[in-house]
């Protein structure tokens, strides 16, 4: 679902841009979200071949010249995980350095399995 925040015509196709308002690093989830929105835009006829993720302090470009099927295979585990979440399925607590990878908690919660 979704579309990139911005799209530019470039040589050979389109550059998809995803903006993040925070200062700091670009996370794997940002890249997955960008790939997912780019795939959705491709489904609407946009030939996205390159992506850019931007935070207040960082930029990261990456190419996505591969087929829609190959791109989906890259993000499929995240799509399945998201669908589980949206349908009320239980997710494993996976606390990271800054926040849980499954939710927005930035501290250890009661659901962490010891």
KOLKOL-207913 format. One record per residue (C-alpha): residue number from 1; z, y, x. Coordinates in steps of 0.1 Angstrom, whole numbers, always signed. Layout:
! residues N
{r NUM; {Z; Y; X}} ...
//
This chain:
! residues 114
{r 1; {+0; +0; +0}} {r 2; {-3; +36; +10}} {r 3; {-27; +56; +31}} {r 4; {-23; +73; +64}} {r 5; {-8; +108; +65}} {r 6; {-40; +122; +79}} {r 7; {-75; +109; +88}} {r 8; {-100; +125; +112}} {r 9; {-136; +115; +118}} {r 10; {-141; +104; +154}} {r 11; {-170; +88; +173}} {r 12; {-176; +54; +158}} {r 13; {-152; +57; +128}} {r 14; {-119; +73; +117}} {r 15; {-86; +81; +134}} {r 16; {-56; +75; +112}} {r 17; {-25; +96; +119}} {r 18; {+11; +88; +108}} {r 19; {+37; +115; +112}} {r 20; {+74; +108; +116}} {r 21; {+97; +138; +113}} {r 22; {+124; +125; +136}} {r 23; {+128; +133; +173}} {r 24; {+127; +104; +196}} {r 25; {+109; +71; +201}} {r 26; {+81; +54; +182}} {r 27; {+93; +21; +168}} {r 28; {+76; -11; +161}} {r 29; {+81; -5; +124}} {r 30; {+61; +28; +127}} {r 31; {+32; +10; +143}} {r 32; {+33; -17; +116}} {r 33; {+34; +9; +88}} {r 34; {+4; +27; +104}} {r 35; {-15; -6; +106}} {r 36; {-7; -14; +70}} {r 37; {-17; +20; +57}} {r 38; {-49; +19; +78}} {r 39; {-57; -15; +63}} {r 40; {-52; -1; +28}} {r 41; {-75; +28; +37}} {r 42; {-101; +4; +50}} {r 43; {-100; -13; +16}} {r 44; {-110; +21; +1}} {r 45; {-140; +23; +24}} {r 46; {-127; +42; +54}} {r 47; {-137; +28; +87}} {r 48; {-105; +32; +106}} {r 49; {-108; +22; +143}} {r 50; {-80; +41; +160}} {r 51; {-45; +51; +151}} {r 52; {-20; +78; +162}} {r 53; {+17; +78; +155}} {r 54; {+35; +111; +162}} {r 55; {+72; +120; +162}} {r 56; {+86; +154; +171}} {r 57; {+87; +143; +208}} {r 58; {+63; +114; +213}} {r 59; {+27; +103; +206}} {r 60; {+12; +69; +207}} {r 61; {-25; +60; +202}} {r 62; {-37; +24; +196}} {r 63; {-71; +9; +187}} {r 64; {-76; -14; +157}} {r 65; {-113; -24; +161}} {r 66; {-105; -59; +149}} {r 67; {-115; -73; +115}} {r 68; {-94; -67; +84}} {r 69; {-84; -103; +84}} {r 70; {-72; -102; +120}} {r 71; {-54; -69; +114}} {r 72; {-36; -85; +84}} {r 73; {-26; -115; +104}} {r 74; {-8; -92; +128}} {r 75; {+12; -75; +101}} {r 76; {+16; -105; +78}} {r 77; {+52; -114; +87}} {r 78; {+62; -79; +80}} {r 79; {+43; -79; +46}} {r 80; {+61; -111; +36}} {r 81; {+94; -97; +47}} {r 82; {+88; -65; +27}} {r 83; {+78; -84; -4}} {r 84; {+110; -105; -2}} {r 85; {+130; -72; +0}} {r 86; {+111; -56; -30}} {r 87; {+117; -87; -52}} {r 88; {+155; -87; -45}} {r 89; {+155; -115; -19}} {r 90; {+183; -116; +6}} {r 91; {+174; -105; +41}} {r 92; {+191; -113; +73}} {r 93; {+212; -85; +88}} {r 94; {+196; -77; +121}} {r 95; {+215; -48; +136}} {r 96; {+198; -29; +164}} {r 97; {+209; -3; +188}} {r 98; {+204; +26; +163}} {r 99; {+202; +9; +129}} {r 100; {+198; -24; +112}} {r 101; {+162; -36; +112}} {r 102; {+166; -48; +76}} {r 103; {+180; -16; +61}} {r 104; {+192; +19; +69}} {r 105; {+228; +11; +80}} {r 106; {+235; +24; +115}} {r 107; {+267; +5; +119}} {r 108; {+278; -31; +117}} {r 109; {+280; -42; +80}} {r 110; {+297; -70; +62}} {r 111; {+265; -90; +60}} {r 112; {+261; -96; +97}} {r 113; {+263; -133; +104}} {r 114; {+286; -140; +133}} 
//
